[in-house]
Amino acid sequence: MTETHVSKRLGRDFDRFWLAQTTSAVGSQIGDLAVPLLAVVVLHATAAEAGLVGVARWLPFLLLALPLGVIVDRRRRRPVLIAADAARAALIIVLVAVAVSGSLTLPVLLGLIFVIGAFTVAFEVAYQSFLPTVAARDRLEAANGRLQATASAAQVGGPGLGGWLVQTLTAPWALLSQAVTYAVSAVALIGIRAGEPDPLRERRGALAELREGLSFVRRDRYLVSLVGFSAIYNLFAQWITVLLLVHAVRELGLTAGHLGLVFSLGAVGAVVGAAAAPASVRRFGVGPVLIACAGAESLVLGALPFVDAAWSTPVIVCVLVGVFAVNGAGTSLSSVVALTLRQLRTPDLLLGRVNATVRWISYGVVAIGAGLGGLVGEALGTRAGIAAGCVGVALTVVWVAASPLRTVRTTASIALG
């Protein structure tokens, strides 16, 4: 089946949703590089302070994902998405203005990052819950593959563009492009015409509805397995990422341009992984694919502590590109499969709360990983801290291999009737 035929089957509303997700993903990739560099280069943040930046970015998932899941199930999801995009664009403009005026301090940066993160939580919970509205359930695997592929493509262009913008315009001005992408995303979402199903009627208290979402996930062994997979990986991967940025600038002598190049070229693997997801599942089965992905995305990070500052810059860049290409292929492929399984296992009226529960755990631990990584890096040094994170991330493989996921053959085989 050609790409054009797939696009026609998914429909115009999906195309608008796809555009919104793509532009938002590009902006997020720019911000993910520009904000930490803003802290390290402009505010001269230490490893522990860089960890605090990561905590501020991800703590909203831990604090707000569950209540926002209830809100998303009680309301139309498209207006939530539009409001979240508009708010993030406005707040980033405020951050740029404060930084350019010379008034930026670490507490101000942390506060703005936290508030922007709160709207990101709302967007993420509503986004995954809104997808079945613009793509039929029997086309979810194709839709998720398309979205993950373009998110991965954004990883190719976003960091490179972000690194170039930081290098030429400085980090504050580079963030303006992120605000523009969120504004474009909001406009694309406004153009969607698909009618949403009736939201959950408010017949019970918010706590009762929240417990319903938690209980649904807790009782489903496949959902528990998927949550554990992402939680273990995300905790230690963020631990490593926080320290790697500091280590790359301070110890390896890399510039913002070098880092943008590393993440851009490395993300080619993510594009390949997302595109290969449907064919890989058909040929090998869900279980073997997820185990292989866990191994690829986790174990390859073990090469990072061995990268030596005595190597030439081109060699360092090439090695890092190889590591992140393999890592990206594994994370991208597993994300497509995991998201499809979750959507197929969950009734529409529970999607907001189930997605929120998953985000609460799998993204909430990222804040913990960022804080722990910063503290360990401060105590042991960035290289030893990265090595400790690599030991932890290897536990992902053990979890997936021991879980019920290993026996699943097709996504349809565990879908709800």
N, C-alpha and C positions, 0 to 999 in steps of 0.2 A: 504493500500500500504506500502510495507516495505521500510526501509531507502535505501537499495541497489537499489531497482527499481527506487526510486526518483533520486538517484545519476546518474543512467544510463540515465534517461530521460534528466537530465540537461547537461550531456556531459562532456568530458574530459577538454575542455577549461574552463568550469565553475569550475571544480575541481581545476585547476591551479589558477584561480582567487580566489577561496575559500581559498586555501593555502596562497596566498599572503595576503588576508584580515585577515586571522587568525593570522599569524605571526606578521603582522603590528599592529593588535589590542593588542596582548600580550605585544609588545614593548611599545605601548602607555600607557597601564595600569601601567607598571613599571615606566615610565617617569612621569605619572600624580601623582604618590606618591613620587618618588625620588626627583623631582625638587623642589616642595614646601618644603620638608624636608631639602633639601640642603640649601634653603634660611633660614629656621627657625633654624636649628641646627648648620650649619656651619657659616652662615653670621649673625645669631642672629636677624633675621628680626622681626620687630614689626607687629602688625595687619595691619597697613596701608601699610607697605612694602610688606607684604604677598599679600595684595590686588593688589599692583603694579605688582607682579609676574603673577597674574591671568590676569591682563590687558594686559601685554606683550604677554601672551600665546594666547589670543583671539582677540586682536585688529586687527591682520591681516585679520580676517574675515570681520570686519567692513570696513577696508580700501581697501582690494584687491579682495574680492569675486566677485564683479560685473565685473570689467575689466577682471579678470581671466575667468569668465563665457563666455565672448565674445571670448577670446583666445581659450578656450576649444572647442567651436562650430566651430572654423575656422581650427582646426587641428585634426589629429588622436589623440585619447585619450590615447591609450596604451603608446606611448612614453612619454607623460606628466606624467603618473603614474610612469614609470620607473625612469625618471629623478628626480621626487620628492623624491622617496625612496632613491636614491643614494645620493642626496644632504643632506637629513636629517641625514643619517648615517654618512657622513663626518663631518657635523657640530656638531653632538653629540660627536664625537671623539675629536674635537677641544675643546668643553666645558670640557670634562674630563681632557684633557691635561692642560688646564688653571687652573682648580680646584686643580689638584694634585700638580701643581707647586707652589701653594700658592698665585697665582696672581689674583684669582677670587674676584671681587668686585660686589656690587649690580648693578651698571650701566652695567658692562660687562655681567653679567648674564641676565639682562633684554634685552640687545641688541641681544645676541645669541638666547634667547627664541623667540624674535620677528621674527628673520630671519627663524628659524626652523618652526615657525608658518606660515610664508608666504608659504613655500613649503607644509605644511600640508593643507592649503587652496586649493592649486592647486590639491593635491591628492584627497581631499574630493569632489571637484566639478567634476573632471574627473572620479572618481570612481563610483559615482552614475549614471553618464551619460554613462559610458562604460558597465554597467551591462546588459542592453538589447541586447548588442552585443553577449554576451556569454550565455544568457538565453532568450528564446523566451518570448514574451509579455504574452502569456497565462500561462507561468510558473513563472511569476515574483513574485507572492505571495509566492510560494514555495521557490524560490531562496532567496528572502528577509528574509523569515523565517529561512532558513539555515544560512545565513550570520549573522543575528541578534543573533541566538542561539549560534554560535561560538564566536561572539563578547562578548556575555554574559558569555560564558564559559571562555573566556580570562579574564573577570572580576573576575572569581572565582580563577584562578591560578595566574594571573598577579600581583595583589596587594600583595598576600601572598608571592610570589617569590620576589617581589620588597621590601617588608618589611624585609624579611630574608636577602636579599643582602645588604640593607642599614645597617641592624643591624650587619652583619658580615664583610662586605667589606667597609663600609661607602658609603654615597650617590654618590660621584663622580664615584667610580668604578662600582656601581650598574648600572649606566647609560650606561656602555659599552654594556650590554646585549641588550639594546634598539637599539643600532647601528647595532648589529648583526641581529636582527629581521627585520629591514628595508632592510638590504642587502639580506636576504633570500626572502623577498617579491619581491624585484626587479628581482631576478633570476626566481622566479615562473612566473612573468608577462612576462618575455622574452620568456618563453615557450609557450605562447598562440598563436594559429594559426588562430583563427577566423578573417575573413576579416571585417573591419569596413565600414559602409556606408560612401559615399563621404562627406567630411566636407563641411560646409557652404562656398560658394564662396564669396570672398571679393568684393561684388558689391557696398556696401554702407559703410559709415563711421562707426567707432566703436561705436560712441555715438548713432547713429540711431539703431544699432543692440542691444545695451544695453537697450535703451528705449523700444524696442520691447519685450524683456524679462520681463522688469518691468511691461509693460502694460498687457502682457498676464496674469501675476499673479494677478494684480490689478483687472482685469475684471472677474476673475473666483472666485465665492463666496466660493467654496470649498477650493481652494488653499489659499485664504485669511484667512479662518477659521483655516486651518492647521498651517499657519505661526503664527497666533495669539496664538494658543495653545502652540507651542514650544517656542515662544518668551517670553511669560509671565512666563512659567515654568523655562526656562533656566536662565532668569535674576535673579530670586530669589533663584533658586537652587544653582547657583554659589555663590551668596551672602552668603548663608548658608555654602557651602563647604569651602570657603576661611577661614571663622571664625572657623569652626569646627576643622580644622587641628591645628590651633593655640591653640584653647580652649582645645583640647584633650591632647596636649603635655604639655601646661603650667598650666592648671587648673585641669584636670582630671588625670594627671600623667601617661598617656599612652605612650608606646614606639613605635618605628617604627614597631617592630614585632607585637605589639597589633593592630596597625592600619591596617597592612597588613592582619591580621586575620579577623578583622571586615569587611573589604571590600571584602575579598575573600569569607567568609561564607555568607555574605549578598548578594553577587552576584548570589548565588544559585537561589534566587527568579527570577533574570533576565533570567536565563536559562529556568526555568519553564514557565515564561511569553512568551518568544519567541517561545518555542515549542508548547504552547497552542494557538497561534494566529489563525491559520487557522480554528481549530475546534471551537474556541470561536466565531469567526465571523459567521461561518455557523449556530451555534446554537442560538446566541443572536442577531446578526446583528451588523453592523459597529457602528452605533450611540450609542446604549447602551454600547458596549464594550469600546468605547472611553470615554464616561462619567464615567464609572466605573474606567477606568485606571487613568483618571485625579484625581478622588477622592483618589484612593489608593496611587498614587505617591506623591501627594501634602499634604494631610491631615496627613499622618503618620509622616511626618517630624516635626509636632507640638510636638512630644514627646521629641525632642532633648534638648530643654531648661530645661527640668525637670530632666535630668540626673545629679546626685549629686556626687561630689567628695568624699563625706563621704561613699558612697557605696564601697564595695570591688571591686577590679579590675575584677574578673570573672563576677560579676553582671553587671558592666558597659559594658563589652564586649558583654555579652549576649543580653542586651537591645539594644545596637547599631546594633548588627547583625540582630535582629528582625525588627528594623526600616528599615534598608537598604534592607532586603529581600523583604518586602512588597513594598517598593519604587521601587526596581529593577524590580519586576514583572510587575508593572504598566508601567514604562517607556519603558521596553523592548517590551511588547505587543503593546503598542500604537505606538512605532517606526516602527514596522513591518507594521502595518495597514496604518499609515500615509505615509510612503515611497512608498508603493504599490499604494495608491491612487494618489500620485503625479506623479509617473511614468506613470500610466494609463491615467491621465488627460493631458499629455504633449506630443506633437509630437517630434520625435527623434531629428530633427534639432534645436529644442528649448530647449532640455533637459539641455545642459550646462548652458545656461543663466537662465533658471528657477531654476535649482538647486543652481546656484550661488546667485540668488535673495533670495531664501529661506535661504541659509546659511548666506548671508549678514545680514539678519534681525535676524534670530533665534540664530545664533552664535555670531553675532556682539554685541547683547545685553549682552552676557556673559561677555564681557570685561567691560561693564558698571556695571553689577552686581558685578563683582569682585572689581571694584574701590569703588562703593558705600558701599558694605559690609565691606571693609577694613576701610573706613572712619567712618562708623557708629560703628563698633567694637572698633575703637580707641577712639571714643567719649563716648560711653555708656558702654563699656566692651564687651567681647566676648559673654557672655550668653545673655545679653539684645539684642545684635546685631543679634544673631541667632533667638531670639524670634520675632524680627521685620521682619526678612526675612520669617519666617513661616507664618506670617499674610499675607504678599504679595503673597506667592506662592499659597495660598488658592484661589486667584482670578482665577487661571487656571480652576477650576471646574465651576465657574460662566460663564466664556467665552465659554467653550465647550457646556455646557447645553443650552446656548442661541443661539448657532450657527446653521447653516444648517446641520452640521454633525450629529446632533441628529436624523435626519429623514432618514439617509442612511441605507439601509438594507444590500446590498452586494457591494463589490468593483467593480464588473463588471457593476453594474447598473449606475455608473457615469463615466465609461470609454469612451474615445473618440471613435467615429466610425472608 
